Amino acid sequence: MSLLELKEVEKIYRQSKVEVPALRGVDLTIEEGGFVSIAGPSGSGKTTLLNLVGCLDTPTEGQITFGGEEISRLSQDELAMLRRHNFGFIFQDFNLIPVLTAYENVEFALKLINNQEQAKINQRVMEILTAVGLGDLADRQPNELSGGQKQRVSIARALVKEPKLVLADEPTANLDSETSQDVLKVMVEMNKKLDTTFIFSTHDPLVMDYAQRLIKLRDGEIVKDEMIN
């Protein structure tokens, strides 16, 4: 079943009187439960595409539909609510709140959307931390964790609210190859267990190896789209 559709999407950035095209007429459909890698050289439009899909930016032209609803013309407030309830984000530099523990970083994401009693929140946070292998490190702050452990906290934070879609921007860029593989295995397991759709923006061949589908961009256009696993 289709989760996300882009039709003739263009994004043009304007700098003074100069127009810089970032995406040029992109047509793309992402199915529910996919594990998709978007690859391409710097300046190919990967991050722009992720930002449009994640409602962090709006297209200049074209239509974006998520879960059957056209989102490309929603207001900023409507986009924020859609993003908060349906999307999880994983960043290459982790973006954890340094004064909060691993538990509190994950809890914060859940409390933004959930008014459940604290006991249920506690249970859910510990379930997801345990699932990513950090159940015994819940009380540690980010500066007490390794890079791989920080990224696992980021994954837990992204998944704790059970989003329909997780967007990962270069999630292995700051990790060594062994740690990258461990983190990717966690995401594959979460993809299979929760049927959460993952879309990666990456230069890393290892991420591409784990992906089910590889989409390559060049100069803002899709030049290859193939199932690989």
BELWO-V139764 format. One record per residue. N is the residue number from 0. RES is the residue in three letters. PSI is psi as a letter, one per 20 degrees, with the letter a starting at -180 (NA if undefined). OMEGA is omega in degrees with one decimal (NA if undefined). Layout:
<<N | RES | PSI | OMEGA> <N | RES | PSI | OMEGA>>
This chain:
<<0 | MET | p | -177.6> <1 | SER | p | 175.7> <2 | LEU | h | -170.3> <3 | LEU | p | 177.3> <4 | GLU | p | 172.6> <5 | LEU | p | -179.9> <6 | LYS | o | 177.1> <7 | GLU | l | -176.9> <8 | VAL | p | 174.7> <9 | GLU | q | 173.5> <10 | LYS | p | 179.6> <11 | ILE | p | 175.1> <12 | TYR | p | -179.2> <13 | ARG | p | 177.3> <14 | GLN | o | -171.8> <15 | SER | d | -180.0> <16 | LYS | j | -177.2> <17 | VAL | p | 175.6> <18 | GLU | p | 179.8> <19 | VAL | o | 179.3> <20 | PRO | p | 178.8> <21 | ALA | h | 174.7> <22 | LEU | q | -174.9> <23 | ARG | n | 172.7> <24 | GLY | l | -177.0> <25 | VAL | p | 171.9> <26 | ASP | p | -173.3> <27 | LEU | p | 174.3> <28 | THR | p | 177.7> <29 | ILE | p | -179.6> <30 | GLU | q | 175.9> <31 | GLU | p | 177.9> <32 | GLY | j | -179.4> <33 | GLY | q | 176.5> <34 | PHE | n | -161.9> <35 | VAL | p | 176.7> <36 | SER | p | 174.5> <37 | ILE | o | -174.0> <38 | ALA | r | 178.0> <39 | GLY | r | -179.9> <40 | PRO | r | 175.7> <41 | SER | p | -179.2> <42 | GLY | j | -178.2> <43 | SER | i | 178.8> <44 | GLY | j | -177.2> <45 | LYS | g | -176.5> <46 | THR | h | 176.7> <47 | THR | g | 179.5> <48 | LEU | g | 178.9> <49 | LEU | g | -179.7> <50 | ASN | h | 178.2> <51 | LEU | g | 179.5> <52 | VAL | h | -177.8> <53 | GLY | j | 178.2> <54 | CYS | k | 174.9> <55 | LEU | i | 179.0> <56 | ASP | r | -179.9> <57 | THR | q | -178.4> <58 | PRO | q | 173.2> <59 | THR | g | 177.1> <60 | GLU | q | 175.4> <61 | GLY | a | -172.8> <62 | GLN | p | 174.5> <63 | ILE | p | -179.5> <64 | THR | p | 179.1> <65 | PHE | p | -179.4> <66 | GLY | k | 179.1> <67 | GLY | i | -179.0> <68 | GLU | p | 176.6> <69 | GLU | p | -174.5> <70 | ILE | i | -171.8> <71 | SER | i | -179.8> <72 | ARG | j | 177.2> <73 | LEU | q | 176.3> <74 | SER | r | 179.7> <75 | GLN | h | 178.6> <76 | ASP | g | 178.7> <77 | GLU | h | 177.2> <78 | LEU | h | 180.0> <79 | ALA | g | 178.8> <80 | MET | g | 177.8> <81 | LEU | g | -179.7> <82 | ARG | g | -176.1> <83 | ARG | h | -172.8> <84 | HIS | h | -171.2> <85 | ASN | i | -173.8> <86 | PHE | q | 169.2> <87 | GLY | q | -176.8> <88 | PHE | p | 175.2> <89 | ILE | p | -174.7> <90 | PHE | q | -178.8> <91 | GLN | h | 179.6> <92 | ASP | k | 170.0> <93 | PHE | g | 178.9> <94 | ASN | k | 174.7> <95 | LEU | q | 176.5> <96 | ILE | o | -168.0> <97 | PRO | h | -176.6> <98 | VAL | i | -180.0> <99 | LEU | q | 174.9> <100 | THR | r | 175.7> <101 | ALA | g | 179.0> <102 | TYR | g | -175.1> <103 | GLU | h | 176.1> <104 | ASN | g | -179.9> <105 | VAL | g | 179.5> <106 | GLU | g | -178.4> <107 | PHE | g | 179.5> <108 | ALA | h | -178.9> <109 | LEU | h | -177.7> <110 | LYS | h | 178.2> <111 | LEU | h | -175.1> <112 | ILE | i | -167.7> <113 | ASN | p | 178.4> <114 | ASN | k | 179.8> <115 | GLN | r | 176.0> <116 | GLU | q | -171.6> <117 | GLN | h | -178.6> <118 | ALA | h | 179.3> <119 | LYS | h | 176.3> <120 | ILE | g | 178.8> <121 | ASN | g | -178.5> <122 | GLN | g | -178.2> <123 | ARG | g | -179.6> <124 | VAL | g | -179.0> <125 | MET | h | 176.7> <126 | GLU | g | -176.1> <127 | ILE | h | 175.9> <128 | LEU | h | 177.4> <129 | THR | h | -179.1> <130 | ALA | h | 178.8> <131 | VAL | j | 174.1> <132 | GLY | k | -177.0> <133 | LEU | k | -178.1> <134 | GLY | h | -178.4> <135 | ASP | j | 179.9> <136 | LEU | j | -173.7> <137 | ALA | h | -175.5> <138 | ASP | j | 180.0> <139 | ARG | q | 174.9> <140 | GLN | r | -176.2> <141 | PRO | h | -178.5> <142 | ASN | i | 176.9> <143 | GLU | j | -177.6> <144 | LEU | q | 174.0> <145 | SER | r | 178.8> <146 | GLY | g | 179.0> <147 | GLY | h | 178.6> <148 | GLN | h | 176.1> <149 | LYS | g | -179.8> <150 | GLN | h | 175.3> <151 | ARG | h | 174.6> <152 | VAL | g | 177.9> <153 | SER | g | 178.2> <154 | ILE | g | 179.2> <155 | ALA | g | 179.2> <156 | ARG | h | 180.0> <157 | ALA | h | -172.2> <158 | LEU | i | -170.8> <159 | VAL | h | -179.4> <160 | LYS | j | 178.6> <161 | GLU | l | -179.1> <162 | PRO | r | 175.7> <163 | LYS | h | -174.0> <164 | LEU | p | 173.4> <165 | VAL | p | 178.3> <166 | LEU | p | -175.9> <167 | ALA | o | -178.0> <168 | ASP | o | -179.3> <169 | GLU | l | -172.0> <170 | PRO | i | -179.1> <171 | THR | j | -172.1> <172 | ALA | h | -177.1> <173 | ASN | j | -176.6> <174 | LEU | q | 173.4> <175 | ASP | r | -171.8> <176 | SER | h | -179.0> <177 | GLU | g | 178.7> <178 | THR | h | 177.4> <179 | SER | g | -179.8> <180 | GLN | g | 178.2> <181 | ASP | g | -179.0> <182 | VAL | g | 179.1> <183 | LEU | h | 178.0> <184 | LYS | h | 177.1> <185 | VAL | g | -178.5> <186 | MET | h | 176.0> <187 | VAL | g | 179.4> <188 | GLU | g | 178.9> <189 | MET | h | 177.3> <190 | ASN | g | -178.7> <191 | LYS | g | -175.2> <192 | LYS | g | -174.1> <193 | LEU | i | -176.3> <194 | ASP | k | 176.9> <195 | THR | p | 178.0> <196 | THR | p | 177.3> <197 | PHE | p | 171.0> <198 | ILE | p | -178.6> <199 | PHE | q | 164.1> <200 | SER | p | -171.3> <201 | THR | q | 166.7> <202 | HIS | i | -167.9> <203 | ASP | o | 177.8> <204 | PRO | h | 179.4> <205 | LEU | g | 177.3> <206 | VAL | g | 179.7> <207 | MET | h | 179.1> <208 | ASP | h | -178.3> <209 | TYR | i | -175.6> <210 | ALA | q | 172.8> <211 | GLN | h | -175.3> <212 | ARG | p | -178.9> <213 | LEU | p | 176.9> <214 | ILE | p | -179.6> <215 | LYS | p | 178.3> <216 | LEU | q | 170.7> <217 | ARG | p | 179.1> <218 | ASP | k | 175.0> <219 | GLY | j | -179.3> <220 | GLU | q | 175.3> <221 | ILE | p | -179.8> <222 | VAL | i | 175.7> <223 | LYS | q | 177.8> <224 | ASP | o | -173.8> <225 | GLU | q | 171.0> <226 | MET | p | -175.8> <227 | ILE | i | 179.1> <228 | ASN | NA | NA>>
